[in-house]
Amino acid sequence: MSVARAVAYVAVLCAAGVSLSGCGSVGAASGALAGAATGLVTANPAVGIGVGIAVQAATDEAVIRTMRQLHENQQNAIARTVGRLAVGEVGPWHVSNTLPLENGEGEVRVTRAYSTPLALCKEFAFSMKDGAQESWYFANACQQGQYWKWASAEPAVERWGNLQQ
């Protein structure tokens, strides 16, 4: 079997595995593919393992960084809505990310405003719509200059996933 054919075979297997298991295994699949391809080219399994581990680590870090940015976009959209609303008011929020699976929308209900020595803050409930299902959560946002920013420790809820990592 030629090296090109073996690499193509490994690539097909890895692509199938990634498509079935989601983002959590992208690093493992890319590491396995890179390690297998390197091992075939160099005929040295130690080099292949090293390359595979390095590629997996780099890919995992890139996925985590991207997910953090997407979640920050959601938090900023919610905080902007909070800043426009008075206590007792309800308003919609929406964000369109580059990855459509991480878009978000819902409602915000400001429950109270309070002042600290450092900032004006608001406590609020917000919803996340997922098809017909809508889940509600509580958080805080504070004013930073002319902007409102998320002020709750994260992850306050499971939906933020790898934000903590």
Secondary structure, 3 states (H helix, E strand, C coil): CCHHHHHHHHHHHHHHHHHHHCHHHHHHHHHHHHHHHHHHHHCCHHHHHHHHHHHHHHHHHHHHHHHHHHHHHHHHHHHHHHHHCCCCCEEEEEECCCCHHHCEEEEEEEEEEEECCCCEEEEEEEEEEECCEEEEEEEEEEEECCEEEECCCCCCCHHHHHHHC
